[in-house]
Amino acid sequence: MTDIKSERNRLLVKISQLYYEEGLNQQDIAARLGMSRPHVSRMLTAAKQEGIVQITIKNPYSAEQQVERALLETFGIHDALVVDASQPAGLPLSVQLGRTCAVLLESILKDHDTVGIMAGRTVAAVGTELDYFPRNGLQFVPLVGGWGSEGASWHANSNTATIADKLKSKYWQLHAPAVVTHEQTGKLLKQEPDIDKVLQQAKRCQVAVIGIGEVSEHASIVQSGNFTSADLDQVKAGGAAANLCASFLDGNGQTIALPVNDRMIGLTAQELRGIPNVVAVAGGQDKVAAITAALRGKWIDILVTDAATAEAVLRFHAQLSPTLPLKKKDR
């Protein structure tokens, strides 16, 4: 005697094997078995519901994704990409983060976007690791001026040109230093038509790719040569925990009014906030306080970092204010 349920299950198994193991599409299965495509679809759904088909996702990134979710829930950012920096062993952290950010850009950049690019070694690694992908009408623009005679390969202008060249796109250059000696010089340079034109273009960006600078002698802005030890002492005395474009933030992520601000040429943190999608790529234990400040101040939308840094940021934030309610940055 034929068992109807058993025979139905046999058909469910057959259809499932044809679809999942042999790679036939639903229309091909329908033609082979003499049934309609909608009926094949219903049978495949039934196979899942009855446990004949069980889908297992092999996820080697589950640990990092837990940290990503913690960052989203804690700080209200739109997305986070957390890298296991222990793999592959020996590869510099900046390269690993740059590679991850480069892949991210392919998914978020749209035709005719204007993209702001910051100075820094990790942002430079984004350009180095970037592979060409087709987009129409992209433009790239630096967010700050040049950072002195040292580190020209990772100045904002250099990073902008590298990324634009990789994507066969147009780019702007900001022919001004990021930090000048006198406040009056800074004010006058910002009024120069060619400089103002680039800064206005930067404000119109749809996407920004930035680093987050720590406040120490190891910071890129200090090592560039134009930011003196006296400047650093002044910034530290003012309570700065992070450098974000042409602004400094305190530990809670609020901007600080400092004399050096008028000597800096580039977008301020407030102007950066007007850009709809700000991607920050930063990592390392020396940047934990700076990254935490940027997150607490809601200055960024997407964070690319490594697992050890992300976990340290979450711990540091909890020590500062475990119940601080944070909302997503308005877009």
Stockholm file with secondary structure:
# STOCKHOLM 1.0

chainA/1-331         MTDIKSERNRLLVKISQLYYEEGLNQQDIAARLGMSRPHVSRMLTAAKQEGIVQITIKNPYSAEQQVERALLETFGIHDALVVDASQPAGLPLSVQLGRTCAVLLESILKDHDTVGIMAGRTVAAVGTELDYFPRNGLQFVPLVGGWGSEGASWHANSNTATIADKLKSKYWQLHAPAVVTHEQTGKLLKQEPDIDKVLQQAKRCQVAVIGIGEVSEHASIVQSGNFTSADLDQVKAGGAAANLCASFLDGNGQTIALPVNDRMIGLTAQELRGIPNVVAVAGGQDKVAAITAALRGKWIDILVTDAATAEAVLRFHAQLSPTLPLKKKDR
#=GR chainA/1-331 SS CCCHHHHHHHHHHHHHIIIIISCCCHHHHHHHHTSCHHHHHHHHHHHHHTTSSCCCCCCTTHHHHHHHHHHHHHHCCSEEEEECTTSSTTSCHHHHHHHHHHHHHHHHCCTTCEEEECCSHHHHHHHHHCCCCCCSSCEEEESBCBCCSTTGGGSHHHHHHHHHHHTTCEECCCCSBSBCSSHHHHHHHHHSHHHHHHHHHHHTCSEEEECCBCSSTTSHHHHTSSSCHHHHHHHHHTTCCEEETTEEECTTSCBCCCGGGGGBCBCCHHHHHTSSEEEEECCSGGGHHHHHHHHHTTCCSEEEEEHHHHHHHHHHHHHHCTTCCCCCCCC
#=GC SS_cons         CCCHHHHHHHHHHHHHIIIIISCCCHHHHHHHHTSCHHHHHHHHHHHHHTTSSCCCCCCTTHHHHHHHHHHHHHHCCSEEEEECTTSSTTSCHHHHHHHHHHHHHHHHCCTTCEEEECCSHHHHHHHHHCCCCCCSSCEEEESBCBCCSTTGGGSHHHHHHHHHHHTTCEECCCCSBSBCSSHHHHHHHHHSHHHHHHHHHHHTCSEEEECCBCSSTTSHHHHTSSSCHHHHHHHHHTTCCEEETTEEECTTSCBCCCGGGGGBCBCCHHHHHTSSEEEEECCSGGGHHHHHHHHHTTCCSEEEEEHHHHHHHHHHHHHHCTTCCCCCCCC
//
